[in-house]
Amino acid sequence: MKGVFKKGIALSLLCLAITIQAQTEKQNKEEVMATIICECLENAPSEDLTKDFAKEFDDCHKASVLGALLSGLPTDKDSTITLNSDGSSDEVSKEDTNKAVKILEKDCDVFKSFVNQQGAQEEYVIKSANHACDCISEIPTALGLDEKNNLISECIVKAVSASEAREHIDLNTVEGIRAFYDDIQRTLVNNCDALEKVTFASDEEKLNSYSSNKKAMEFYSQGIDESEKGNFKKAIKYYKKAVALDDEFVFAWDNLGRTYRELHEYDNAISAYKSSIAVDSLNRTSLMNIAVAYNYKNDFENSEYWYTKLKKAYPEDPEGHYGLSLVYMNRNKLEASLNSVIDAYKLYKESKSPYSADAEKVMNYLYTLFEKQNKTDRFKEICEERDIKLN
């Protein structure tokens, strides 16, 4: 607390000094802001800038808003300044901030240095994520989920180890490597199609996965070919022919449901998934996808029902917990949603799945919903009870 207090005093004195200078030199608002931000960053401890440059910049920006307002006050009469609760002001626009940043990019060495460093790090993250994605695309989709997650993790570790970033950014500490690894995971979740294909493929073989009927298998293979070409209506015809010859052909039912989903024909997709579940009541793929289909229909009650069945059948699978968190959120069951996404997050982490990044996003969004209901204390209490550290 003492450190924060001292920092606040230092920033206030800095604002006052630069404000007096600005009033003397007739600096405009963005010039005052840029000067304060640059001085503030130059006086910040280098370890703080390295650890969280965005936070330090935000603190300095808040100080610059105050300085900009002070510089605009007349010196010959009493005046007041109004700030919002987050340190912003309606009298300082985003355009003012953008203009200040343009000045910083040109004239502030410490700002330019860290921005360039962040840009370089982002470039290395993208390159490493692309290498990891190429590796992931080679993982067989017929493996079990745990084995696939282990291989995905190995691909990311190889990408980190082979990265040229070590020569340019801090990868010499456990924290630095972990941060780089997490950045690659987030990039993969957002940009690697192979990751989704491998993770959610329904090719793990069980009894009745395939058909002993050769003609049904031919139709199924033709359906796969048409699906891969994006010819979903043709694919549906072949899958329907396959299940007409063998109504216990689980993979054909699963792919029929998936293809109907591609066409947004959710009722037909649900019917296909139910046929698959009738053959194999523990079919993970159909249990998950039928819940997703109901969710797309905004039928959250049925979506919750099927996600609950998935969770009971596969309690160690994060997808049931993650899906329930979204359903609970849509039904305004915020505490249940938070607990479910924490369950999912922990399971993703245990299985080394990159989709822990998605769970983090949901937790962040839930915080804003708790905040709107003035329940942030309850959010923090649940996180503390569940041993989740908040940033």
C-alpha positions in Angstrom: 0.0 0.0 0.0 2.9 2.4 0.8 4.3 1.8 -2.7 1.0 2.7 -4.3 0.6 5.8 -2.1 4.1 7.0 -3.0 3.4 6.4 -6.7 0.2 8.4 -6.4 2.0 11.3 -4.9 4.7 11.2 -7.5 2.2 11.1 -10.3 0.3 14.1 -8.8 3.5 16.1 -8.5 4.4 15.2 -12.1 1.0 16.3 -13.3 1.3 19.6 -11.5 4.8 20.3 -12.7 4.0 19.5 -16.4 0.7 21.4 -16.1 2.5 24.6 -15.0 4.9 24.1 -17.9 2.0 23.5 -20.4 0.2 26.6 -19.3 3.4 28.6 -19.7 4.2 27.1 -23.1 0.6 26.9 -24.3 0.8 23.1 -25.0 -2.4 21.5 -26.4 -4.2 18.6 -24.6 -2.5 15.7 -26.5 0.9 17.2 -26.0 0.4 17.4 -22.3 -0.9 13.9 -22.2 2.1 12.6 -24.2 4.6 14.4 -22.0 3.1 13.1 -18.8 2.8 9.5 -20.1 6.4 9.5 -21.3 7.8 11.0 -18.1 5.7 8.5 -16.1 7.0 5.5 -18.1 10.6 6.7 -17.8 10.2 6.9 -14.0 8.5 3.4 -13.7 10.7 0.5 -12.5 11.9 -1.5 -15.5 10.8 -4.7 -13.9 7.2 -3.4 -13.7 7.3 -2.4 -17.4 8.6 -5.8 -18.4 6.0 -7.6 -16.2 2.9 -5.7 -17.3 3.6 -2.8 -19.7 -0.2 -2.4 -20.4 -1.0 -1.8 -16.7 1.8 0.7 -16.3 0.7 2.5 -19.5 -2.9 2.6 -18.2 -1.8 4.1 -14.9 0.3 6.7 -16.7 -2.6 7.4 -19.0 -4.9 8.1 -16.1 -2.3 10.6 -14.8 -2.2 12.2 -18.2 -5.9 12.7 -18.2 -5.7 14.6 -14.9 -2.8 16.7 -16.3 -4.6 17.5 -19.5 -7.6 18.7 -17.5 -5.4 20.8 -15.1 -3.6 22.4 -18.1 -7.0 23.6 -19.4 -8.0 25.4 -16.2 -7.8 29.2 -16.0 -5.3 30.3 -13.4 -7.2 33.4 -12.3 -10.3 31.8 -10.8 -11.5 28.7 -8.9 -12.4 25.7 -11.0 -13.3 22.1 -10.5 -12.4 18.9 -12.3 -14.6 15.9 -12.7 -13.2 12.4 -13.2 -15.1 9.1 -13.8 -14.6 6.2 -11.4 -12.1 4.6 -13.7 -10.0 7.7 -13.9 -11.2 8.8 -17.4 -13.0 12.0 -18.2 -15.7 12.9 -20.6 -13.6 16.0 -21.5 -10.7 13.9 -22.8 -11.8 11.9 -25.9 -10.4 8.7 -27.4 -9.2 11.0 -30.3 -7.1 13.0 -27.7 -5.6 9.7 -26.5 -4.9 8.5 -30.0 -3.1 11.8 -30.9 -1.1 11.5 -27.7 0.0 7.9 -28.7 1.1 9.2 -32.1 3.3 11.7 -30.3 4.7 8.9 -28.1 5.4 6.7 -31.1 7.5 9.6 -32.5 9.2 11.2 -29.5 9.2 8.8 -26.5 12.0 6.3 -26.5 10.8 4.2 -23.6 7.4 3.8 -25.2 8.8 3.0 -28.6 11.2 0.4 -27.1 8.4 -1.6 -25.3 5.9 -1.3 -28.2 8.6 -2.6 -30.6 9.4 -5.4 -28.1 5.7 -6.4 -27.8 5.4 -6.3 -31.6 8.4 -8.6 -32.0 7.0 -11.0 -29.3 3.6 -11.1 -31.1 5.4 -12.0 -34.3 7.3 -14.8 -32.7 4.1 -16.1 -31.0 2.4 -16.2 -34.4 5.3 -18.0 -36.1 5.6 -20.5 -33.2 1.8 -21.1 -33.3 1.9 -21.8 -37.0 4.7 -24.4 -36.4 2.6 -26.0 -33.6 -0.5 -26.0 -35.9 1.4 -27.8 -38.6 2.4 -30.4 -36.0 -1.1 -30.8 -34.7 -2.5 -31.4 -38.2 -0.5 -34.6 -38.3 -2.1 -36.1 -35.1 -4.4 -39.0 -35.9 -8.0 -38.1 -35.1 -8.9 -41.7 -34.1 -6.9 -41.4 -30.9 -8.5 -41.0 -27.5 -9.0 -37.4 -26.2 -6.3 -37.7 -23.5 -3.7 -39.0 -25.9 -4.6 -36.3 -28.4 -4.2 -33.6 -25.8 -0.8 -34.9 -24.8 0.3 -34.9 -28.4 -1.0 -31.3 -28.9 0.9 -30.2 -25.8 4.1 -31.9 -27.2 3.6 -29.9 -30.5 3.4 -26.6 -28.5 6.5 -27.5 -26.4 8.4 -28.3 -29.6 7.4 -25.0 -31.1 8.5 -23.1 -28.0 11.9 -25.0 -27.9 12.5 -24.3 -31.6 11.5 -20.7 -31.5 13.9 -17.9 -32.4 12.2 -15.8 -29.8 14.7 -16.9 -27.1 17.3 -14.6 -28.6 15.0 -11.6 -28.5 12.6 -11.9 -25.6 12.7 -13.3 -22.0 12.5 -17.1 -22.3 15.1 -17.7 -19.6 12.6 -18.0 -16.7 9.8 -20.4 -15.9 7.4 -17.4 -15.9 8.6 -16.2 -19.3 8.3 -19.7 -20.9 4.8 -20.2 -19.4 3.6 -16.8 -20.7 5.0 -17.6 -24.2 3.3 -21.1 -24.1 0.0 -19.5 -23.0 0.2 -16.9 -25.8 0.7 -19.7 -28.3 -2.3 -21.6 -26.9 -4.5 -18.6 -27.3 -3.4 -18.1 -30.9 -4.0 -21.7 -31.7 -7.5 -21.6 -30.3 -8.3 -18.5 -32.4 -6.5 -19.4 -35.6 -5.7 -23.1 -36.0 -8.4 -25.1 -37.8 -6.4 -28.3 -37.3 -6.7 -27.9 -33.5 -10.5 -27.9 -33.6 -10.6 -30.8 -36.1 -8.3 -33.0 -34.0 -9.8 -32.2 -30.7 -13.5 -32.6 -31.7 -13.2 -35.3 -34.3 -15.5 -38.3 -33.8 -13.2 -41.0 -35.1 -12.4 -42.9 -31.9 -13.6 -46.4 -32.7 -16.1 -48.3 -30.6 -18.6 -51.1 -31.1 -20.9 -50.1 -34.0 -18.7 -47.2 -35.0 -18.4 -48.7 -38.5 -20.7 -51.0 -40.5 -20.1 -54.5 -41.6 -22.3 -53.8 -44.6 -19.9 -53.0 -47.5 -22.4 -50.9 -49.5 -23.2 -48.8 -46.4 -19.5 -48.2 -45.9 -19.3 -47.1 -49.6 -22.1 -44.6 -49.1 -20.4 -43.4 -45.9 -17.1 -42.9 -47.6 -18.8 -40.9 -50.4 -20.5 -38.8 -47.8 -17.1 -38.0 -46.2 -15.7 -37.0 -49.6 -18.6 -34.7 -50.3 -18.5 -33.2 -46.8 -14.8 -32.4 -47.2 -15.6 -30.6 -50.5 -18.3 -28.6 -48.8 -21.1 -30.3 -50.7 -23.2 -30.9 -47.6 -26.5 -31.6 -49.4 -24.9 -34.4 -51.4 -23.2 -35.7 -48.3 -26.5 -35.9 -46.5 -27.9 -38.1 -49.3 -25.0 -40.6 -49.0 -25.2 -40.7 -45.1 -28.9 -41.3 -45.3 -28.3 -44.2 -47.7 -25.7 -45.6 -45.3 -28.0 -45.6 -42.3 -30.9 -46.9 -44.4 -28.8 -50.0 -45.0 -27.5 -50.2 -41.4 -29.5 -48.3 -38.8 -26.8 -49.0 -36.1 -24.0 -47.3 -38.1 -23.0 -44.8 -35.4 -20.4 -42.8 -37.4 -22.9 -42.4 -40.2 -25.5 -41.0 -37.8 -22.9 -38.7 -36.2 -21.7 -37.3 -39.5 -25.3 -36.9 -40.7 -26.0 -34.8 -37.6 -22.8 -32.8 -38.1 -23.7 -32.1 -41.7 -27.2 -31.0 -40.9 -25.6 -28.6 -38.4 -23.4 -27.1 -41.2 -26.7 -26.3 -43.0 -28.2 -24.9 -39.7 -30.9 -27.6 -39.9 -30.8 -28.1 -36.2 -34.0 -30.2 -35.8 -32.7 -32.7 -38.3 -29.3 -32.7 -36.6 -30.9 -33.4 -33.3 -32.9 -36.3 -34.8 -29.7 -37.8 -36.2 -27.9 -37.5 -32.9 -30.7 -39.1 -31.0 -30.5 -42.1 -33.5 -26.8 -42.4 -32.7 -27.4 -42.2 -29.0 -30.1 -44.9 -29.3 -27.4 -47.2 -30.5 -24.7 -46.1 -28.1 -26.0 -44.2 -25.1 -22.4 -43.2 -24.1 -21.5 -41.8 -27.5 -19.5 -38.7 -26.4 -19.7 -37.1 -29.8 -23.5 -37.2 -30.1 -24.1 -36.3 -26.4 -22.0 -33.2 -26.9 -23.3 -32.2 -30.3 -27.0 -32.6 -29.5 -26.4 -30.2 -26.6 -24.7 -27.8 -28.9 -27.6 -28.1 -31.5 -30.2 -27.3 -28.8 -28.0 -24.3 -27.7 -28.0 -23.0 -31.3 -31.9 -23.2 -31.1 -31.8 -21.1 -27.9 -33.5 -24.1 -26.2 -31.3 -23.8 -23.1 -33.4 -26.2 -21.0 -32.8 -29.1 -23.4 -29.2 -28.1 -23.9 -28.7 -28.2 -20.2 -30.3 -31.6 -20.0 -27.8 -33.1 -22.6 -24.7 -31.3 -21.3 -25.6 -32.7 -17.8 -25.8 -36.3 -19.3 -22.4 -35.7 -21.0 -20.9 -34.5 -17.7 -22.3 -37.5 -15.8 -21.1 -40.0 -18.5 -17.6 -38.3 -18.8 -17.0 -36.3 -15.6 -13.3 -35.8 -16.5 -14.2 -34.3 -19.9 -14.1 -30.5 -19.7 -16.6 -30.1 -22.6 -19.6 -31.0 -20.5 -18.6 -28.5 -17.8 -17.8 -25.8 -20.3 -21.0 -26.2 -22.2 -23.0 -26.1 -19.0 -21.3 -22.8 -18.0 -22.5 -21.2 -21.3 -26.1 -22.6 -20.8 -26.2 -21.4 -17.1 -24.9 -18.0 -18.3 -27.8 -17.7 -20.8 -30.2 -18.7 -18.1 -28.8 -16.1 -15.8 -27.5 -18.7 -13.3 -24.3 -16.8 -12.8 -22.9 -18.7 -9.8 -23.6 -22.1 -11.4 -22.0 -20.8 -14.6 -18.8 -19.6 -12.8 -18.4 -22.9 -10.9 -18.9 -24.9 -14.1 -16.4 -22.9 -16.1 -13.9 -23.2 -13.2 -14.4 -27.0 -13.4 -13.8 -26.8 -17.2 -10.7 -24.6 -16.8 -9.1 -27.0 -14.3 -9.8 -30.0 -16.4 -8.4 -28.3 -19.5 -5.3 -27.4 -17.6 -4.9 -31.0 -16.3 -5.2 -32.4 -19.8 -2.9 -29.7 -21.2 -5.6 -28.5 -23.6 -5.2 -25.1 -25.3 -8.9 -24.6 -24.7 -8.2 -23.4 -21.2 -7.9 -20.0 -23.0 -11.6 -20.2 -23.9 -12.5 -20.9 -20.3 -10.4 -17.9 -19.2 -12.4 -15.7 -21.6 -15.7 -16.9 -20.1 -14.5 -16.2 -16.6 -13.5 -12.7 -17.6 -16.9 -12.1 -19.2 -18.7 -13.5 -16.2 -16.9 -11.0 -14.1 -18.6 -8.2 -16.1 -22.0 -9.8 -15.6 -21.4 -10.1 -11.8 -20.2 -6.5 -11.8 -23.5 -5.3 -13.5 -25.4 -7.0 -10.6 -23.1 -5.5 -8.0 -21.9 -9.0 -7.0 -18.1 -8.8 -7.7 -17.4 -9.7 -4.0 -19.3 -13.0 -4.6 -17.4 -13.6 -7.8 -14.1 -13.1 -5.9 -15.3 -15.3 -3.0 -16.1 -18.2 -5.4 -12.8 -17.9 -7.1 -11.0 -17.9 -3.8 -13.0 -20.9 -2.6 -12.1 -22.7 -5.9 -8.4 -21.7 -5.7 -8.5 -19.6 -8.8 -6.1 -16.7 -8.7 -7.4 -13.4 -10.1 -5.1 -11.0 -12.0 
